[in-house]
C-alpha cells in the first residue's frame, strides 16, 4: 500500500495485514524475495527465526530449509536472529543457519544482488545440493545426485538457458555427468 515493491522467487509466499499496514509495515516471508522499500515507518520482514528491519532500501532475503541469507543492495539493513544481530550496508550480507543461529558476514558484488529477478543465479561456495534445489525450482524438474553431499559450487546459471546447458555449466567443472529423462527427471553421477 505504501508503494514499496516485492518480487517473489519460485515457491515463495509473502503475507501482511493490509488493515494495519500504515501503523505496522510488517510482512511474513517464506522462500526468497527482493525488496524495494519506500521510506517511511520501519519496514520489517519476518522469516523463521530472523527479523529484518529497514527504513528505505533495496535488499534480498532468502529463507529456505534451515538457513537464511540477507543481502543489502542499497541503504542499511538490520538483521536479527535468535542470538545475533548485525547491521549491514551495500555489498554486505549475513548468512545464518536457523538451528545454530550462527551468523556469518560476507561481502558480495551488489550488481549480482537480487539477480534471480533477471533469471540469473550466482553461487559462491554454496552447497551443491542447494544449487540443484534452485535448479529444480526454476526448471520444474527433479534432480538426484548421490555425490553432491559435502561439495560446494561457485558459478552461475541463467534460467533462460535450456536445462541441458545449465546442467552442463554446473556438472562439467565438477567432473560430474548427467542424464535428462523426459522433461522432468535429471540423474547426476
Residue, then its C-alpha position, 0 to 999 in steps of 0.5 A: x500500500x505504501x508503494x514499496x515493491x516485492x518480487x517473489x522467487x519460485x515457491x515463495x509466499x509473502x503475507x501482511x495485514x493490509x488493515x494495519x499496514x500504515x501503523x505496522x509495515x510488517x510482512x511474513x516471508x517464506x522462500x526468497x524475495x527482493x525488496x524495494x522499500x519506500x521510506x517511511x515507518x520501519x519496514x520489517x520482514x519476518x522469516x523463521x527465526x530472523x527479523x529484518x528491519x529497514x527504513x528505505x532500501x533495496x535488499x534480498x532475503x532468502x529463507x529456505x530449509x534451515x538457513x537464511x541469507x540477507x543481502x543489502x543492495x542499497x541503504x542499511x539493513x538490520x538483521x536479527x536472529x535468535x542470538x545475533x544481530x548485525x547491521x549491514x550496508x551495500x555489498x554486505x550480507x549475513x548468512x545464518x543457519x536457523x538451528x545454530x543461529x550462527x551468523x556469518x558476514x560476507x561481502x558480495x558484488x551488489x550488481x549480482x544482488x537480487x539477480x534471480x529477478x533477471x533469471x540469473x543465479x550466482x553461487x559462491x561456495x554454496x552447497x551443491x545440493x542447494x544449487x540443484x534445489x534452485x535448479x529444480x525450482x526454476x526448471x520444474x524438474x527433479x534432480x538426484x545426485x548421490x555425490x553432491x553431499x559435502x561439495x560446494x559450487x561457485x558459478x552461475x546459471x541463467x534460467x533462460x538457458x535450456x536445462x541441458x546447458x545449465x546442467x552442463x555449466x554446473x556438472x562439467x567443472x565438477x567432473x560430474x555427468x548427467x542424464x535428462x529423462x523426459x522433461x522432468x527427471x535429471x540423474x547426476x553421477 
